[in-house]
Amino acid sequence: MRASVMLRWAAAAVALVVLLAAAPAAGFYLPGVAPTDFGKGDSLPVKVNKLTSVKTQLPYAYYSLPFCKPNAIVDSAENLGEVLRGDRIENSPYVFQMRETKMCQIVCKIDVSEKEAKELKEKIEDEYRVNMILDNLPLVVPVMRQDDNIVAYQSGYHVGIKGQYTGSKEEKYFIHNHLSFLVKFHQDDDSELSRIVGFEVKPYSIKHQIDDKWNGVNTRLSTCDPHANKFVTTSESPQEVESGKEIIFTYDVRFQESDIKWASRWDTYLLMTDDQIHWFSIVNSLMIVLFLSGMVAMIMLRTLYRDISRYNQLETQEEAQEETGWKLVHGDVFRAPTNSDLLCVYVGTGVQFFGMLLVTMIFAVLGFLSPSNRGGLMTAMLLVWVLMGLIAGYSSSRLYKMFKGSEWKKITLRTAFLFPGIAFVIFFILNALIWGEKSSGAVPFTTMFALVLLWFGISVPLVFVGSYLGFKKPALEPPVKTNKIPRQIPEQAWYMNPIFTVLIGGILPFGAVFIELFFILTSIWLHQFYYIFGFLFLVFVILIITCAEITIVLCYFQLCSEDYMWWWRSYLTSGSSALYLFLYAAFYFFTKLQITKLVSGILYFGYMLLASFAFFVLTGTIGFCACFWFTRLIYSSVKID
């Protein structure tokens, strides 16, 4: 009866997640991926997104600054990932007509108060960028790279710039109040319909002068007048940010036909970084790791084959007693470790992480989680994590039963609450700091409630179902019997010291990922797109191989030294790579980022601490599972009297 109730819970949970995931979809197309055709003169509404800065890492809503507003501000529907990223997508007063050029269009006039002037200056000082969206394409600024004369694209335009008037040393703040938009389109050969394939802008700061009197959007400007063939092309007479002064916002929009097809329109955005360094570094890293892994595998196979052959050829009891090595600890090697309950919890959580990453990466490689589907990656990871609670409970209870445990409900609760609980506490504290800064990155209460609902309503029941199914299975039997009295461990050489071997063991797994880690950190903290999921999947496979092999090698040396306490050490050996990850994150913070605010620094190290902990659980579990399989294999291969 209890089993049927739990299975019904699981079925309902899976159905709910499927509904949550499928809700935004329309027809066959994924959200944000369906092409839209526009006829000449069709309305093209521009949407505004958050203001972002690499110096503060705190996003703000577009209308938190004194920009022109539409008659009614309408929020766009956002998925869970977009909300967690701090996206706040809203409508704007910028509305274009397809393939109709407009010059010197007045948006509005703003009288800047003292408070608004202060906020503008702060955002300009912190190098905030304005992000806009047209037909799901983010706005970019073309910039010529001086080293190779190639046009690169930066996401969003700066709110303004700092500068000095000629002959003055006093720094002033100037706002970009004139935007020159360029919309690229690809026209259908068989019809008049077009598809948008590019959205660019060149921002200018210009102190507009009115010809006669202010007449709203129909006012004629002497500084930008298409009738007099006078346009804004430079920022020679910039608009200074001062309280009590007015700012007139204007824009131009031009349309340019392009050979780029709609399916390739994201290529421009995805080639914003120096891809040659990326490819060379990854291939170089993979070659080194594959070479080392091949050598390790050859040494292990040859040594083990010789050991097993020699042990199986021992004819007498006396000869066996004279032998040394890993066979001597066969009566203790499967003795339950100290804190075995906690080990079961960590292994279950690690299996959950492994399943989440594997499934998410497969979907990403297949193109379901492209950058055009904003927030899709984070949403997918959360939903898959929730579903993987099933295998987390199953794994932890199977291992717990092997250790002769009987209180499976206790181990289930710890599996369901340990990592999510720690993550939620850190996330809640960091979110409170963001909320204190009045940033749009603060997760709303409704979204927080949705996360708690996913955790308690779906993840926890699935962990219980998995644990119940795992505990019903027969216990895993070790290949050799465990002695009643523990064997004394001989004194170990200095190089077999647990701390030394654990620290050495984490170097190789970290070496497999640190190049890719640089690009992942850059995409997160410098607001660039990450898209090479094929390479990431390859690096993930290499990480699994290196974690497994380095743990097996060190575990073999440990057993040869007649030290049978391998359970926790196998977990910590590959898991120690998380320490190097956190140290690298600190190095990246001080060398690549320009963060100056204390809150921003706390956010960075808080999130990187959480990421490092997750990496520890993942790599530790991979190493433990490999070592567990290895010990069962070798002890089942020799004759034990």
C-alpha positions as CSV (number, residue, x, y, z in Angstrom):
1,M,0.0,0.0,0.0
2,R,2.7,2.4,1.0
3,A,4.7,1.6,-2.2
4,S,1.7,2.3,-4.4
5,V,1.1,5.7,-2.7
6,M,4.8,6.6,-3.2
7,L,4.7,5.5,-6.8
8,R,1.6,7.7,-7.4
9,W,3.5,10.6,-5.8
10,A,6.3,10.0,-8.3
11,A,4.0,9.8,-11.3
12,A,2.3,13.1,-10.2
13,A,5.7,14.8,-9.7
14,V,7.0,13.8,-13.1
15,A,3.7,14.9,-14.8
16,L,4.0,18.3,-13.0
17,V,7.6,18.8,-14.2
18,V,6.7,17.9,-17.7
19,L,3.8,20.4,-17.7
20,L,6.1,23.1,-16.2
21,A,8.7,22.5,-18.9
22,A,6.2,22.3,-21.8
23,A,4.0,25.3,-20.8
24,P,6.0,28.0,-22.7
25,A,6.3,26.0,-25.9
26,A,4.2,26.8,-29.0
27,G,3.8,24.1,-31.6
28,F,6.9,22.3,-32.7
29,Y,9.3,25.2,-32.0
30,L,11.1,25.8,-28.8
31,P,10.5,29.2,-27.1
32,G,12.4,31.9,-28.8
33,V,13.4,29.7,-31.7
34,A,10.4,30.1,-34.0
35,P,11.1,32.4,-36.9
36,T,8.8,35.5,-37.4
37,D,8.2,36.9,-40.9
38,F,7.6,40.7,-41.3
39,G,6.1,42.6,-44.2
40,K,7.1,46.1,-45.1
41,G,5.7,48.6,-42.6
42,D,5.0,45.9,-39.9
43,S,5.5,47.1,-36.4
44,L,8.8,46.1,-34.7
45,P,8.5,46.7,-30.9
46,V,11.8,47.0,-29.1
47,K,11.9,45.5,-25.6
48,V,14.3,46.6,-22.9
49,N,16.1,44.3,-20.4
50,K,18.2,44.8,-17.3
51,L,21.1,47.1,-16.9
52,T,24.3,45.1,-16.3
53,S,27.8,45.9,-15.2
54,V,30.9,43.7,-14.9
55,K,32.2,45.9,-12.1
56,T,29.3,45.4,-9.7
57,Q,27.5,42.2,-11.0
58,L,24.3,43.7,-9.8
59,P,21.6,44.0,-12.5
60,Y,19.0,46.8,-12.3
61,A,15.7,47.3,-14.1
62,Y,15.9,49.6,-17.2
63,Y,13.3,52.0,-15.8
64,S,15.2,52.4,-12.5
65,L,17.0,55.2,-14.4
66,P,15.3,58.3,-15.8
67,F,14.8,56.9,-19.4
68,C,11.8,57.6,-21.6
69,K,8.8,55.4,-20.7
70,P,5.8,54.1,-22.8
71,N,2.3,54.9,-21.8
72,A,2.0,51.7,-19.8
73,I,4.9,49.5,-18.8
74,V,4.2,45.8,-19.6
75,D,6.4,43.0,-18.2
76,S,7.1,40.1,-20.6
77,A,6.4,36.5,-19.4
78,E,9.7,35.0,-18.2
79,N,10.7,31.5,-17.4
80,L,12.3,30.4,-14.2
81,G,15.8,30.7,-15.5
82,E,15.3,34.2,-16.7
83,V,14.0,35.4,-13.3
84,L,17.0,33.7,-11.5
85,R,19.4,35.5,-13.9
86,G,17.8,38.8,-13.0
87,D,16.3,39.5,-16.4
88,R,13.5,42.0,-16.4
89,I,12.1,42.3,-19.9
90,E,9.6,45.1,-20.5
91,N,8.2,47.1,-23.4
92,S,9.8,50.4,-24.5
93,P,8.8,53.6,-26.4
94,Y,11.0,52.5,-29.3
95,V,8.8,51.1,-32.0
96,F,10.1,50.6,-35.6
97,Q,8.3,49.9,-38.9
98,M,9.9,47.2,-41.0
99,R,12.2,48.5,-43.7
100,E,11.2,52.1,-43.0
101,T,14.2,54.4,-42.2
102,K,13.6,57.1,-39.6
103,M,16.0,59.8,-38.6
104,C,16.2,62.1,-35.7
105,Q,13.1,60.7,-34.0
106,I,12.3,62.3,-30.7
107,V,11.4,59.9,-27.9
108,C,10.9,62.3,-25.0
109,K,12.3,65.1,-22.9
110,I,13.4,64.4,-19.3
111,D,13.9,67.0,-16.5
112,V,16.6,65.4,-14.3
113,S,16.2,65.8,-10.6
114,E,19.1,65.8,-8.2
115,K,18.4,62.1,-7.1
116,E,18.2,61.0,-10.8
117,A,21.4,62.8,-11.7
118,K,23.2,61.0,-8.8
119,E,21.8,57.6,-10.0
120,L,22.9,58.3,-13.6
121,K,26.4,59.3,-12.5
122,E,26.7,56.1,-10.3
123,K,25.7,53.9,-13.2
124,I,28.1,55.6,-15.6
125,E,30.9,55.3,-13.0
126,D,30.2,51.6,-12.7
127,E,30.1,51.2,-16.5
128,Y,26.5,49.9,-16.7
129,R,25.2,48.8,-20.1
130,V,21.7,49.0,-21.5
131,N,20.3,45.8,-22.9
132,M,17.6,45.8,-25.5
133,I,15.9,43.0,-27.5
134,L,14.3,43.0,-31.0
135,D,12.7,39.8,-32.3
136,N,14.6,37.9,-29.5
137,L,17.9,39.2,-30.7
138,P,20.0,41.1,-28.1
139,L,21.3,44.5,-29.0
140,V,25.1,44.7,-29.8
141,V,27.6,47.4,-30.3
142,P,30.1,46.8,-33.2
143,V,33.7,47.5,-32.1
144,M,36.8,47.3,-34.3
145,R,39.6,45.2,-32.7
146,Q,42.9,47.0,-33.1
147,D,45.1,43.9,-33.1
148,D,43.5,42.1,-36.1
149,N,41.1,44.7,-37.6
150,I,38.1,42.4,-37.1
151,V,34.7,43.7,-36.0
152,A,33.8,42.3,-32.6
153,Y,30.4,42.8,-30.9
154,Q,29.7,43.8,-27.3
155,S,26.4,43.1,-25.7
156,G,24.5,46.3,-24.9
157,Y,25.6,50.0,-24.9
158,H,27.0,52.0,-22.1
159,V,24.6,54.3,-20.2
160,G,27.2,57.0,-20.7
161,I,30.8,57.9,-20.5
162,K,33.2,60.0,-18.3
163,G,35.2,62.7,-19.8
164,Q,36.7,66.2,-19.6
165,Y,36.0,69.4,-21.5
166,T,38.9,70.8,-23.5
167,G,41.2,72.7,-21.2
168,S,39.6,71.4,-18.0
169,K,40.8,68.7,-15.7
170,E,37.4,68.2,-13.9
171,E,35.8,64.9,-14.8
172,K,32.2,65.1,-16.1
173,Y,29.5,62.5,-16.8
174,F,27.8,62.4,-20.2
175,I,24.8,60.3,-21.1
176,H,24.2,58.5,-24.4
177,N,20.9,60.1,-25.4
178,H,21.0,59.5,-29.1
179,L,20.9,55.9,-30.4
180,S,21.6,55.1,-34.1
181,F,20.1,51.7,-34.7
182,L,20.8,49.3,-37.6
183,V,18.4,46.5,-38.2
184,K,19.7,43.8,-40.6
185,F,17.1,41.7,-42.4
186,H,17.1,38.7,-44.8
187,Q,14.4,38.9,-47.5
188,D,12.6,35.8,-48.7
189,D,13.3,35.2,-52.4
190,D,9.7,34.2,-53.1
191,S,7.9,36.9,-51.2
192,E,8.1,40.4,-49.8
193,L,8.4,39.0,-46.3
194,S,11.7,39.5,-44.3
195,R,13.3,38.1,-41.2
196,I,15.4,40.0,-38.8
197,V,19.0,38.7,-38.6
198,G,20.9,41.6,-36.8
199,F,20.3,44.4,-34.3
200,E,23.1,46.9,-33.8
201,V,23.5,50.3,-32.3
202,K,26.0,53.2,-32.1
203,P,25.3,55.4,-29.1
204,Y,26.1,59.1,-29.1
205,S,26.0,61.9,-26.5
206,I,24.6,65.1,-28.0
207,K,23.3,68.2,-26.3
208,H,20.2,68.9,-28.4
209,Q,19.1,72.4,-29.2
210,I,15.4,73.2,-29.9
211,D,14.7,75.4,-33.0
212,D,11.6,77.2,-31.7
213,K,9.6,75.7,-28.8
214,W,8.9,72.3,-27.4
215,N,6.1,70.5,-29.2
216,G,6.5,66.9,-28.0
217,V,7.8,64.4,-30.6
218,N,7.1,66.8,-33.4
219,T,9.6,69.3,-32.1
220,R,12.3,70.4,-34.6
221,L,15.9,70.2,-33.4
222,S,18.7,72.3,-34.8
223,T,21.2,69.6,-33.8
224,C,19.5,66.8,-35.6
225,D,17.2,67.7,-38.5
226,P,16.6,65.4,-41.5
227,H,15.0,68.3,-43.4
228,A,18.3,70.3,-43.2
229,N,20.2,67.1,-43.8
230,K,21.9,67.3,-40.4
231,F,22.5,64.1,-38.5
232,V,24.2,63.0,-35.4
233,T,27.5,61.3,-36.3
234,T,29.8,62.3,-33.4
235,S,29.7,63.2,-29.7
236,E,31.5,66.5,-30.1
237,S,28.9,68.5,-28.1
238,P,27.9,65.9,-25.4
239,Q,25.0,66.0,-23.1
240,E,26.2,66.4,-19.5
241,V,24.4,64.9,-16.6
242,E,23.4,67.7,-14.2
243,S,20.5,68.1,-11.8
244,G,17.9,70.6,-13.0
245,K,18.9,70.2,-16.7
246,E,16.8,68.6,-19.3
247,I,17.8,65.7,-21.6
248,I,16.2,65.1,-25.0
249,F,16.3,61.4,-26.1
250,T,16.4,60.7,-29.8
251,Y,17.1,57.8,-32.2
252,D,17.7,56.9,-35.8
253,V,16.9,53.5,-37.3
254,R,18.2,52.2,-40.6
255,F,17.5,48.9,-42.3
256,Q,20.1,46.9,-44.2
257,E,19.6,43.8,-46.3
258,S,21.9,40.9,-45.3
259,D,23.0,37.6,-46.8
260,I,22.9,36.0,-43.3
261,K,20.0,33.5,-43.1
262,W,17.7,33.4,-40.1
263,A,19.2,30.0,-38.9
264,S,22.7,31.6,-38.7
265,R,21.8,34.9,-37.2
266,W,23.2,34.0,-33.8
267,D,26.7,33.3,-35.2
268,T,27.6,37.0,-34.8
269,Y,26.9,36.8,-31.1
270,L,28.6,33.5,-30.5
271,L,31.9,34.6,-32.1
272,M,32.4,37.6,-29.8
273,T,35.4,36.0,-28.1
274,D,38.8,34.9,-29.5
275,D,37.8,31.4,-30.6
276,Q,41.3,30.5,-31.9
277,I,42.7,30.5,-28.3
278,H,39.6,28.6,-27.1
279,W,40.0,25.8,-29.6
280,F,43.8,25.5,-29.3
281,S,43.7,25.5,-25.5
282,I,41.0,22.9,-25.2
283,V,42.6,20.6,-27.8
284,N,46.0,21.0,-26.1
285,S,44.5,20.2,-22.7
286,L,42.6,17.2,-24.0
287,M,45.7,15.8,-25.7
288,I,47.8,16.0,-22.5
289,V,45.0,14.5,-20.3
290,L,44.4,11.7,-22.8
291,F,48.1,10.9,-23.0
292,L,48.4,10.8,-19.1
293,S,45.2,8.7,-18.9
294,G,46.5,6.2,-21.4
295,M,49.8,5.8,-19.5
296,V,48.0,5.4,-16.2
297,A,45.7,2.8,-17.7
298,M,48.6,0.8,-19.2
299,I,50.6,0.8,-16.0
300,M,47.6,-0.3,-13.9
301,L,46.5,-3.1,-16.3
302,R,50.1,-4.6,-16.5
303,T,50.8,-4.3,-12.7
304,L,47.4,-5.7,-11.7
305,Y,47.6,-8.6,-14.2
306,R,51.0,-9.6,-12.7
307,D,49.7,-9.3,-9.1
308,I,46.6,-11.4,-9.7
309,S,48.6,-14.1,-11.6
310,R,51.2,-14.3,-8.8
311,Y,48.6,-14.5,-6.0
312,N,46.7,-17.2,-7.8
313,Q,49.8,-19.3,-8.3
314,L,50.7,-19.5,-4.6
315,E,50.6,-23.1,-3.7
316,T,50.9,-23.2,0.1
317,Q,49.6,-21.4,3.1
318,E,53.2,-20.5,4.1
319,E,53.8,-18.8,0.8
320,A,50.6,-16.8,1.1
321,Q,51.6,-15.6,4.6
322,E,54.9,-14.5,3.3
323,E,53.3,-12.4,0.6
324,T,52.7,-8.6,1.1
325,G,50.5,-6.3,-0.7
326,W,46.8,-5.6,-1.3
327,K,45.7,-9.3,-0.9
328,L,46.6,-9.3,2.8
329,V,43.9,-6.7,3.6
330,H,41.1,-8.7,2.0
331,G,39.5,-9.4,5.4
332,D,39.2,-5.6,6.1
333,V,38.9,-3.9,2.8
334,F,35.1,-4.0,2.8
335,R,34.7,-3.0,6.5
336,A,32.2,-0.1,6.9
337,P,34.0,3.2,7.3
338,T,33.4,5.8,10.0
339,N,30.5,8.2,9.3
340,S,29.2,5.7,6.7
341,D,25.8,7.4,6.8
342,L,27.3,10.7,5.6
343,L,29.2,9.0,2.8
344,C,26.0,7.4,1.6
345,V,24.4,10.9,1.5
346,Y,27.3,12.4,-0.4
347,V,27.4,9.6,-2.9
348,G,23.6,9.9,-3.5
349,T,23.9,13.6,-4.0
350,G,26.9,13.1,-6.4
351,V,24.9,10.6,-8.5
352,Q,22.1,13.2,-8.7
353,F,24.6,15.8,-9.9
354,F,26.0,13.4,-12.4
355,G,22.6,12.6,-13.8
356,M,21.6,16.3,-14.0
357,L,24.8,17.3,-15.9
358,L,24.7,14.3,-18.3
359,V,21.0,14.9,-19.3
360,T,21.4,18.7,-19.5
361,M,24.5,18.4,-21.6
362,I,23.0,15.9,-24.0
363,F,20.1,18.3,-24.6
364,A,22.5,21.2,-25.0
365,V,24.6,19.3,-27.5
366,L,21.5,18.5,-29.5
367,G,20.7,22.3,-29.7
368,F,17.7,22.4,-27.4
369,L,19.4,24.9,-25.0
370,S,20.9,27.5,-27.3
371,P,21.4,31.1,-26.1
372,S,18.4,32.1,-28.2
373,N,16.3,30.4,-25.5
374,R,17.1,32.8,-22.7
375,G,17.1,31.1,-19.3
376,G,16.5,27.7,-20.8
377,L,19.8,26.2,-19.6
378,M,19.1,27.2,-15.9
379,T,15.5,26.1,-16.1
380,A,16.5,22.7,-17.6
381,M,19.2,22.1,-14.9
382,L,16.7,22.9,-12.1
383,L,14.0,20.6,-13.5
384,V,16.4,17.8,-14.2
385,W,18.0,18.1,-10.8
386,V,14.5,17.7,-9.2
387,L,13.8,14.6,-11.3
388,M,17.2,13.1,-10.5
389,G,16.1,12.9,-6.8
390,L,14.9,9.4,-7.7
391,I,18.4,8.1,-8.4
392,A,19.9,10.0,-5.5
393,G,17.6,8.2,-3.1
394,Y,18.2,4.9,-4.8
395,S,22.0,5.2,-4.7
396,S,22.3,6.3,-1.1
397,S,19.9,3.6,0.2
398,R,21.7,0.8,-1.8
399,L,25.0,1.8,-0.3
400,Y,23.5,2.3,3.1
401,K,22.0,-1.2,3.1
402,M,25.4,-2.7,2.1
403,F,26.8,-1.1,5.3
404,K,24.1,-3.0,7.2
405,G,22.1,0.1,7.9
406,S,18.4,-0.3,8.9
407,E,17.1,3.3,9.3
408,W,16.5,4.1,5.6
409,K,14.1,6.9,6.3
410,K,16.8,8.8,8.2
411,I,19.3,8.5,5.3
412,T,16.6,9.5,2.9
413,L,15.9,12.7,4.7
414,R,19.6,13.6,4.9
415,T,20.0,12.9,1.2
416,A,16.9,15.1,0.4
417,F,18.0,18.0,2.6
418,L,21.8,18.2,3.0
419,F,23.0,19.8,-0.3
420,P,19.7,21.5,-1.2
421,G,19.6,22.9,2.3
422,I,23.1,24.3,2.2
423,A,22.5,25.7,-1.3
424,F,19.3,27.3,-0.2
425,V,20.8,29.0,2.9
426,I,23.7,30.4,0.8
427,F,21.3,31.5,-1.9
428,F,18.9,33.1,0.6
429,I,21.7,35.1,2.3
430,L,23.1,36.3,-1.1
431,N,19.6,37.2,-2.3
432,A,19.1,39.3,0.8
433,L,22.3,41.2,0.0
434,I,21.1,41.8,-3.6
435,W,17.7,42.9,-2.3
436,G,19.4,45.3,0.1
437,E,21.1,46.9,-3.0
438,K,17.6,47.2,-4.6
439,S,18.8,45.2,-7.6
440,S,16.5,43.5,-10.1
441,G,18.7,40.4,-9.5
442,A,16.9,39.8,-6.2
443,V,14.7,36.8,-6.7
444,P,11.0,37.7,-6.0
445,F,9.1,36.0,-3.2
446,T,6.9,34.1,-5.7
447,T,9.9,32.6,-7.5
448,M,11.4,31.7,-4.1
449,F,8.1,29.9,-3.3
450,A,8.2,28.1,-6.6
451,L,11.8,26.8,-5.8
452,V,10.7,25.6,-2.4
453,L,7.7,23.9,-4.0
454,L,9.9,22.1,-6.5
455,W,12.1,21.0,-3.6
456,F,9.5,19.9,-1.1
457,G,6.7,19.0,-3.5
458,I,8.7,17.0,-6.1
459,S,12.3,16.4,-5.2
460,V,11.8,15.2,-1.6
461,P,9.0,12.7,-2.6
462,L,11.2,11.4,-5.5
463,V,14.1,10.9,-3.1
464,F,11.8,8.8,-0.8
465,V,10.6,6.7,-3.7
466,G,14.1,6.1,-4.9
467,S,15.3,5.1,-1.4
468,Y,12.3,2.8,-0.9
469,L,13.0,1.0,-4.2
470,G,16.8,0.8,-3.4
471,F,16.3,-0.5,0.1
472,K,13.9,-3.2,-1.1
473,K,16.7,-4.6,-3.3
474,P,19.0,-7.3,-1.9
475,A,22.1,-5.9,-0.2
476,L,25.3,-5.8,-2.3
477,E,27.5,-8.6,-1.0
478,P,31.3,-8.0,-0.9
479,P,33.4,-10.6,-2.8
480,V,35.3,-11.5,0.3
481,K,34.3,-11.9,4.0
482,T,35.1,-9.2,6.5
483,N,37.1,-10.3,9.6
484,K,35.5,-9.6,13.1
485,I,38.7,-8.0,14.4
486,P,40.2,-5.1,12.4
487,R,43.7,-5.6,11.1
488,Q,46.4,-3.2,12.4
489,I,47.6,-0.8,9.7
490,P,51.4,-0.6,9.5
491,E,53.2,2.7,9.6
492,Q,53.0,4.4,6.2
493,A,55.6,6.2,4.2
494,W,55.5,10.0,4.1
495,Y,54.2,10.0,0.5
496,M,51.2,7.9,1.5
497,N,50.1,10.4,4.0
498,P,46.3,11.0,3.5
499,I,46.5,14.8,3.2
500,F,49.4,14.5,0.6
501,T,47.7,11.9,-1.6
502,V,44.4,13.7,-1.4
503,L,45.9,17.0,-2.5
504,I,47.9,15.3,-5.3
505,G,44.9,13.4,-6.5
506,G,42.9,16.6,-7.3
507,I,45.5,18.1,-9.6
508,L,44.8,15.9,-12.7
509,P,40.9,16.3,-12.7
510,F,41.3,20.1,-12.3
511,G,43.9,20.1,-15.1
512,A,41.3,18.5,-17.4
513,V,38.8,21.3,-16.9
514,F,40.6,24.5,-16.0
515,I,40.8,25.8,-19.6
516,E,37.1,25.3,-20.1
517,L,36.6,26.8,-16.7
518,F,38.1,30.1,-17.8
519,F,35.5,30.4,-20.6
520,I,32.6,29.4,-18.3
521,L,33.6,32.0,-15.7
522,T,34.0,34.6,-18.5
523,S,30.5,33.8,-19.8
524,I,29.0,34.1,-16.3
525,W,30.9,37.1,-14.8
526,L,31.7,39.1,-18.0
527,H,28.3,38.5,-19.5
528,Q,29.3,36.7,-22.7
529,F,27.5,33.9,-24.4
530,Y,28.7,30.3,-23.9
531,Y,27.8,27.9,-26.6
532,I,30.4,25.2,-27.3
533,F,28.6,22.5,-25.6
534,G,30.1,19.8,-27.8
535,F,33.6,20.6,-26.4
536,L,32.1,20.9,-22.9
537,F,30.7,17.4,-23.2
538,L,34.1,16.1,-24.3
539,V,35.7,17.8,-21.3
540,F,33.1,16.3,-19.1
541,V,33.9,12.8,-20.4
542,I,37.7,13.5,-19.9
543,L,36.9,14.7,-16.3
544,I,35.1,11.4,-15.6
545,I,38.0,9.4,-16.9
546,T,40.7,11.3,-15.0
547,C,38.7,11.3,-11.7
548,A,38.3,7.5,-12.0
549,E,41.9,6.7,-13.0
550,I,43.7,8.9,-10.5
551,T,41.5,7.6,-7.7
552,I,42.0,4.0,-8.8
553,V,45.8,4.4,-9.0
554,L,46.1,6.1,-5.5
555,C,43.7,3.5,-4.1
556,Y,45.8,0.7,-5.4
557,F,49.0,2.2,-3.9
558,Q,47.1,2.6,-0.6
559,L,46.0,-1.1,-0.6
560,C,49.5,-2.2,-1.5
561,S,50.7,-0.4,1.6
562,E,48.2,-2.5,3.6
563,D,46.0,0.5,4.4
564,Y,42.4,-0.6,3.9
565,M,40.7,2.6,4.9
566,W,40.0,3.6,1.3
567,W,36.3,4.6,1.4
568,W,36.5,8.3,2.4
569,R,40.0,8.7,0.9
570,S,38.7,7.6,-2.5
571,Y,36.0,10.3,-2.3
572,L,38.3,13.0,-1.2
573,T,41.1,12.2,-3.7
574,S,39.2,13.3,-6.8
575,G,36.9,15.6,-4.8
576,S,40.0,17.7,-3.8
577,S,39.9,19.2,-7.3
578,A,37.2,21.5,-5.9
579,L,39.8,23.1,-3.7
580,Y,41.8,24.0,-6.8
581,L,38.7,25.2,-8.6
582,F,38.0,27.6,-5.7
583,L,41.6,28.8,-5.7
584,Y,41.4,29.4,-9.4
585,A,38.2,31.3,-9.0
586,A,40.0,33.6,-6.5
587,F,42.9,34.0,-9.0
588,Y,40.3,34.9,-11.7
589,F,38.6,37.4,-9.4
590,F,41.9,39.3,-8.7
591,T,43.3,39.2,-12.3
592,K,40.3,39.3,-14.7
593,L,37.5,41.1,-12.9
594,Q,37.2,44.8,-11.9
595,I,34.8,44.3,-9.0
596,T,35.2,47.0,-6.4
597,K,32.0,46.8,-4.3
598,L,32.1,44.7,-1.1
599,V,28.6,43.2,-1.8
600,S,29.7,42.2,-5.3
601,G,32.8,40.5,-4.0
602,I,30.7,38.6,-1.4
603,L,28.3,37.5,-4.2
604,Y,31.1,36.3,-6.4
605,F,32.8,34.2,-3.6
606,G,29.5,33.0,-2.3
607,Y,28.4,31.6,-5.6
608,M,31.8,30.2,-6.4
609,L,31.9,28.5,-3.0
610,L,28.6,26.9,-3.8
611,A,29.9,25.9,-7.3
612,S,33.0,24.4,-5.7
613,F,31.0,22.4,-3.2
614,A,28.9,21.0,-6.0
615,F,32.1,20.2,-8.0
616,F,33.5,18.4,-4.9
617,V,30.3,16.3,-4.6
618,L,30.4,15.4,-8.3
619,T,34.1,14.6,-8.7
620,G,34.2,12.8,-5.3
621,T,31.3,10.5,-6.3
622,I,32.9,9.7,-9.6
623,G,36.2,8.8,-7.9
624,F,34.4,6.8,-5.2
625,C,32.3,4.8,-7.6
626,A,35.4,4.0,-9.7
627,C,37.3,2.8,-6.7
628,F,34.4,0.8,-5.4
629,W,34.1,-1.0,-8.7
630,F,37.9,-1.5,-8.8
631,T,38.2,-3.0,-5.3
632,R,35.3,-5.4,-6.0
633,L,36.9,-6.4,-9.3
634,I,40.4,-7.2,-8.0
635,Y,39.2,-9.0,-4.8
636,S,36.8,-11.2,-6.8
637,S,39.7,-12.1,-9.2
638,V,42.0,-13.8,-6.6
639,K,41.6,-17.0,-4.7
640,I,41.0,-16.3,-1.0
641,D,41.6,-19.3,1.3
